[in-house]
Amino acid sequence: MRSLNYKEAYQKLLTPEIVSCLAQIHEQKGQQNLFIQAHEDALSELPEIAKIQSTEASNRIEGIITTDERLKKIVRNKTAPRNRNGREIAGYRDVLTTIHENYDFIPIRPGMILQLHRDLYKFSNPGFGGSYKNSDNIMAEEMRDGTGQIRFQPVSAWETPEAMETLCNEFNKALKDPNMDPLLLMFIFILDFLCIHPFNDGNGRMSRLLTLLILYRSGYFVGKYISLEKLIADNRESYYEALQESGAGWQEEGNDYLPFVRYMLGIIIAAYRDFTNRIQILVTKGLSKADRVKEIIRDSSRKMTKAEMMALCPDVSERTVQRTLTNLMESGEIIKIGGGRYTSYIWNRGD
């Protein structure tokens, strides 16, 4: 097992680009706190929307899917899961709820991580969760000629308990240093966690849950209102590219944390930007319903589904949203992308 030197890794990340990202996030964090104080009532529906989107997106990344209607019922605890996918979604829902409500009482310790993993599988495989991997896992990919290639070799099974103990100890020790920003430390921690790959299954979902937990414990609550998991899922290829680039050479202590940290800071910045846009829509009640839908698309820097627009404007009917989308497409103001349940729309900026 390689050594973990958070101070050295941290110093290498202090590039002008990263420092600029940190400054943006710190500023946006302060603005969000002011928004919450001024418009708490207007924000009341956003946490449930984010919870539904986070549960759907984080599981979708791992190929765990169900219908939109069943997903909402499971997340709202309005129905019992009927199959394995539903049971795994219910487990994620419960861990997410635990983090939302009790983050202050969940320290970053191996025992607590094991407990969260146990709860992740409490509906689907109660005996499976809450234990480290019992065999070595290899990250492999299939080549075009059909042959397999090892992409990454995580820590061996017998080394995992000690590796997790070291990981948590070094992270918590680094957090006590007032000269080190927790935003950088947390993403060093998450990459190390993924490179250790401590579980037989559920490592990706656990990494996203731990990201949210550490953000909350560090005073960053944007994930309560905007789904970070959805932002990652919508940029999944870039996520895996950054993860692969930063994980290369990890066992030999020659990896570069920068690509992964840069990507994750970009996700946080995008989440704060979305939060600001949603606040502006929610508190601007003077606009017509059609104009509010139009503003949502225009102010978004990414593509949006009809379901997302309806979630942002719960008082606007589906018929009104669809009519507005049709009118905007006919006028050439928006572009339709894809089809079926994943149909999305983006503002036509003429690029």
Stockholm file with secondary structure:
# STOCKHOLM 1.0

chainA/1-351         MRSLNYKEAYQKLLTPEIVSCLAQIHEQKGQQNLFIQAHEDALSELPEIAKIQSTEASNRIEGIITTDERLKKIVRNKTAPRNRNGREIAGYRDVLTTIHENYDFIPIRPGMILQLHRDLYKFSNPGFGGSYKNSDNIMAEEMRDGTGQIRFQPVSAWETPEAMETLCNEFNKALKDPNMDPLLLMFIFILDFLCIHPFNDGNGRMSRLLTLLILYRSGYFVGKYISLEKLIADNRESYYEALQESGAGWQEEGNDYLPFVRYMLGIIIAAYRDFTNRIQILVTKGLSKADRVKEIIRDSSRKMTKAEMMALCPDVSERTVQRTLTNLMESGEIIKIGGGRYTSYIWNRGD
#=GR chainA/1-351 SS CCCCCHHHHHHHTCCHHHHHHHHHHHHHHHHHHHHHHHCTGGGTTHHHHHHHHHHHHHHHHTTCCCCHHHHHHHHTTCSCCCSHHHHHHHHHHHHHHHHHHHGGGCCSCHHHHHHHHHHHTTTTCTTTTTSCCSSCCCEEEECTTSCEEEEECCCCGGGHHHHHHHHHHHHHHHHTCTTSCHHHHHHHHHHHHHHHCCSSSCHHHHHHHHHHHHHHHTTCCHHHHSCHHHHHHHTHHHHHHHHHHHHTTTTTTCCCCHHHHHHHHHHHHHHHHHHHHHHHHHHCTTSCHHHHHHHHHHHCSSCEEHHHHHHHCTTSCHHHHHHHHHHHHHTTSEEEESCGGGCEEEECCCC
#=GC SS_cons         CCCCCHHHHHHHTCCHHHHHHHHHHHHHHHHHHHHHHHCTGGGTTHHHHHHHHHHHHHHHHTTCCCCHHHHHHHHTTCSCCCSHHHHHHHHHHHHHHHHHHHGGGCCSCHHHHHHHHHHHTTTTCTTTTTSCCSSCCCEEEECTTSCEEEEECCCCGGGHHHHHHHHHHHHHHHHTCTTSCHHHHHHHHHHHHHHHCCSSSCHHHHHHHHHHHHHHHTTCCHHHHSCHHHHHHHTHHHHHHHHHHHHTTTTTTCCCCHHHHHHHHHHHHHHHHHHHHHHHHHHCTTSCHHHHHHHHHHHCSSCEEHHHHHHHCTTSCHHHHHHHHHHHHHTTSEEEESCGGGCEEEECCCC
//
